[in-house]
Amino acid sequence: MSFDYGWNKFLSERDKQHDKLWGKTGLAGFGSKPALVLIDMYYSVVGFERLPIFESMKTWPGSMGLEGWAAIDQTVPLLAAARACGVPVIHVKGLETDVKPWSHGKRATLKLSSEMKRKGAQIVDEVKPIDGELVIEKAAASAFQGTPLAFHLNGLGVDTVICCGESTSGCVRASVVDGATHRYRMGVVAECVYDRTEASHFINLYDMHQKYADVVPKQMVIDYFHSISGTAEEAPARKTA
């Protein structure tokens, strides 16, 4: 499957040469029991309206704008495939209190009402949990740190964790590194993760792919879900005149 990951334009000629000599030459591969983990896919990181990032930031300072919405739209069919194939889906989000003791950023923020903050903490409707899906709150960047995520994955017999969400360089990367440390096979769906800055997004995708995970296209993961469940992907309905 030919796929443009987008990171080459951020690599220097030196980096490209190093990649030829020491770069990843193939996928590590996934196991037989995956779970899909959606990380921090709530409204405060995209806003309630689909606006370009700098417009969205006027209300939601941490917004990722249209790039975030594009990734959420790409996640919708992936999530549907996981559910259809019986793949466990786990949603991970920050504490409702918005406590972030791990963050050392000092930024000017807009004053939001308690009601707006509550709404911003809600998982986006397009990918919101359904009955039976676990929702875990975290107080650190990693979905594993201080949470029962590994406990639940082990209970389900999971050997492979497929990650989507935001931010690529922050909570997704921290979760991927911790997951690899826990000896899970880690996957990152290229079209379904997003960040505030392009360079950070693509370089972190590249780096995770080299060290901790297989960064793969969405369709490859959908095919994988169907292959391990023994089901065939449903063909799109044909239009009639």
N, C-alpha and C positions, 0 to 999 in steps of 0.2 A: 504494500500500500504506500503510494507516494504521498507525502504530506509535508507541507512547509511549516515548520515550527515557528519561524519568524525570528529566531535568535541570531542568525548569522550576521545580520546587519549591525549587531551590537558587538561583534567580536572583531578584535584587531587582527591584522595579518599575522602577528606573532601568535595570537590565540588560535587562529585557524591552523597554523602550522603545528602547534602543540597538539591540537585535536587530532590531526592526522597521525601523529606519532604515538599518542597516549590516550586518545579519546575512546569512548565506549564504542564497541564494534557490533553489538547486538543486544537484544533485550534479555534481561535476566529471567523474565517469564513470571506468570502468575500461577497460583495453586488451584485447588479444586473446590475451595470453600471461601468465596469472597463476601465482603460486606461493602456497601456504599456509604461513605461518610460525607455528609454535607456540612461545611464549616462556615459559620457566621454569615448566613445568607438572609440578612434581615434588612428592613427598610432604611435604617440609618446609613447604610453604605451605598444605597442607590437612589433613595428618595421615593416619594410616592408618584412622582411624574417622571416620564422618560425625557430627561433633559441632558444636554451636553454637560460635561463635568463641572465647568466653571459656573454655569448657571445653577446647577444642582447644589453646589457648595455654598451658595448664598443662604440656603436654608439648612442644609446638612453639611457641615464643614468637612466631615470625613467621607463624603460621597465619592463614588467612582464613576458616576454618570452613565453614559450610554454603553461604555465598555462593560460595565457591570451588568447592565440589563441584557446585553448580547450574550454574556456567559450564562446568565440565568435561563434565557430562552434555549440555549444549547443544552442546558441541564434537564429541561423538561422531558425530552424523549429518552434520555439516559435513565432518569428516574422511573419513567413508565416501564422501561425494559427491565429494570431491577425488580420492580413490583411484580411484573408479569412472570418473571423467572423465579420468583421466590427468594431473591437475594435480600438479606437483611439490610434495612435502611436505618441509619442513625443520624440524627440531626444534632449538631453541636453549636452552641451559641454562647456569647458572653453573658455574664450575670445581669439580671434585670436591673440591678442597682447601678450598672455601668461602672463598677469598681474595677480599676485596672492598676493594681499595685505593681505590676511588672513593667508598665510603660514609663519611660523616662522622657518622653517628648514634652516640650514646653511650647504650646501653640496658643494663639488667640482663638477663642471659641465664641460662637454666637450663643446667646442665652435662649434656651428652649424651655418651654413650659413643661411641667410634669406630664401633662397629657401627651405632648409631642414626643417626649422621651419614651413614654410607654408605647406609643404607636411605633416609634422607630425601632424598638426592641422586638417587634413582631417579625416572625419569619415571613418572607415574601409569599403571597398567596400562590404564585405559580409553582412553588416547590414546598409548600407547607406540609407538615406531617399529617398522616392519616391515622386512623385508629390502629393501634398495635405497634406503631413506630416510636422508638425511644428518642427522647429529647434530653440532652445533657447540657447543663450550664457549666461554664469554666471561668476561672479567675486568673488564667494565665494564657499566653499565646497558644501553647500546645493543647490539643484536644485530649491528650493523655495526662498532662501534669495535674495532679490533685483531683482527678475525676475517676469514675468507675468504668471508663471506656474499655480498658484492657480486660477488666473483669468480665464484662458482657461479651466482648469478642471471644475470649477464651471459653466462656460458657456455651457459645454458639458453635465452637469448633472452627472459628474463622482462621484462615492462614494468609489471606490476602485482603488488603485494605485499599479501596479505590477512593481517592479524595477529589472533591470539588469544593469551590467556594473562594473565600478571600481571607486576607490578601495573600497573593502568591509568595511574596517575600517575607510575610509575617506569620500569621496563624497557620496557613497551609504548610509553609516550609517547616515551622517548628513541629507541627504534627507529623509530617513526613519523617523528619529526622528521629523523633521519638519513636514512631512506629517501626522504623528500621532497627533502632536500638533494641526494641522489644522482639525483634526477629520476625516481624510480619513482612510478607512480600508487599511492597508499596507501589501503588499506581497513582498517577496524576493525570487527569483528563485535560488535555491541552486547551480545548475550547471552553472548558467549564471552570476555569480559575481566572482571577482578575486582580488588578492592582491599581494603585493611584498613579503610578508613573510607568511609562512603557519600558524604559531601560531596566528598571528593577524587576518588572514582570518577566521579561524575556531572559535576562541573565540568571534569575533564580530558577526559571524553568530549566535552562541549560544545566545549571549546577546540580539541581536535584536529579536530573536525568543521568548525569555523570557519576553520582555518588550514592544516592539513597533510594531511587525509585525508577520505574519505567514511566516516562512521560509519553503518553500515547493518544492518538485521536479518539474522539468519541465513538465513532463507528466500530473501531476495533474493540472497545470495551463492550458495546452492545452485542457484538458478535460473540465475544467471550462469555457474556452472561447467558446467551442462548445455548452456547456449546456445552456449558457445564450443567445446564438444566435439562438438556435434551429436547428443547423446544425450537421451533423454527420461527424466525422473525416474520411477523405479519406484514405482507406486502401492502403498500399504500393503495387505497381504493382508486380504481380507474374512473376518470371522469367520463360521463356520457353526454352526448350532444343534447 
